[in-house]
Amino acid sequence: MNLKNKNVYYSIAEAKAKFSKVIDESRENNVIITKNGKPVSVIIDFDKFEKIVNFLENVWELYLLEIGDPSKFKDLNINDLFSDND
C-alpha cells in the first residue's frame, strides 16, 4: 500500500451524488472533500487508516519513552492529535 497516493477532490454535493464511486476511488487515492472550495474532510481506505493510527500510536509510545521524566506524562495525551482545538 502506497501512503503517498494522489489526491482527488470532490465537493460535498458531488461526493454525496457519487458516494459509491468516491468510496471505490478511496481504495487507490486520497479523496479530499471540499466545502466552498476548501478541504474539510478526507476519505481514505480503511487499511490505510489502520496503518496510520498504528503508526501514530507507535510513535507516541516512542516519544513517551524518550521524555524520561514521568511527571510530564500527565500533560500529554494522544487524543489531542485529533481534537478540534488548534
C-alpha positions as CSV (number, residue, x, y, z in Angstrom):
1,M,0.0,0.0,0.0
2,N,1.4,3.3,-1.1
3,L,0.7,6.0,1.5
4,K,1.5,8.8,-0.9
5,N,-1.4,8.2,-3.3
6,K,-2.6,11.1,-5.5
7,N,-5.2,13.4,-4.1
8,V,-8.7,13.5,-5.7
9,Y,-11.0,16.4,-4.9
10,Y,-14.8,16.3,-4.6
11,S,-17.2,19.0,-3.4
12,I,-19.7,17.8,-0.7
13,A,-22.5,17.8,-3.3
14,E,-20.5,15.8,-5.8
15,A,-19.3,13.3,-3.2
16,K,-22.9,12.8,-2.0
17,A,-24.2,12.3,-5.5
18,K,-21.3,9.8,-6.4
19,F,-20.7,8.3,-3.0
20,S,-20.2,4.7,-4.2
21,K,-17.6,6.0,-6.8
22,V,-15.9,8.1,-4.1
23,I,-15.6,5.0,-1.8
24,D,-14.2,2.9,-4.7
25,E,-11.8,5.7,-5.5
26,S,-10.6,5.9,-1.9
27,R,-9.0,2.5,-2.3
28,E,-6.4,3.9,-4.7
29,N,-6.4,7.6,-3.9
30,N,-6.8,10.1,-1.1
31,V,-10.2,11.6,-1.6
32,I,-10.5,15.1,-0.3
33,I,-13.9,16.6,0.3
34,T,-14.3,20.3,-0.1
35,K,-16.8,22.8,1.2
36,N,-16.9,26.2,-0.5
37,G,-13.6,25.2,-2.3
38,K,-11.7,24.5,1.0
39,P,-10.7,21.0,2.1
40,V,-12.8,19.8,5.1
41,S,-12.5,16.0,5.2
42,V,-10.6,13.1,3.8
43,I,-11.9,9.7,2.8
44,I,-9.2,7.0,2.8
45,D,-9.1,3.3,2.6
46,F,-9.7,1.6,5.9
47,D,-6.5,-0.4,5.8
48,K,-4.5,2.8,5.3
49,F,-6.4,4.4,8.2
50,E,-5.5,1.5,10.5
51,K,-1.8,1.7,9.4
52,I,-1.8,5.5,10.1
53,V,-3.4,5.1,13.5
54,N,-1.0,2.2,14.5
55,F,2.0,4.3,13.3
56,L,0.9,7.3,15.4
57,E,0.4,5.1,18.4
58,N,3.9,3.6,18.0
59,V,5.5,7.0,17.5
60,W,3.6,8.2,20.6
61,E,4.9,5.4,22.7
62,L,8.5,6.0,21.5
63,Y,8.0,9.7,22.2
64,L,6.9,9.0,25.8
65,L,9.9,6.6,26.2
66,E,12.3,9.4,25.1
67,I,10.9,12.0,27.5
68,G,12.4,10.2,30.5
69,D,10.5,12.4,33.0
70,P,7.3,10.7,34.1
71,S,5.9,13.9,35.6
72,K,5.4,15.2,32.0
73,F,3.1,12.3,31.1
74,K,0.1,14.0,32.8
75,D,0.2,16.8,30.2
76,L,0.5,14.5,27.2
77,N,-2.5,12.8,25.5
78,I,-2.5,11.2,22.1
79,N,-6.2,12.2,21.7
80,D,-5.0,15.8,21.5
81,L,-3.8,15.0,18.0
82,F,-7.5,14.5,17.0
83,S,-9.1,17.3,18.9
84,D,-10.6,20.4,17.2
85,N,-8.7,22.8,19.4
86,D,-5.9,24.1,17.2
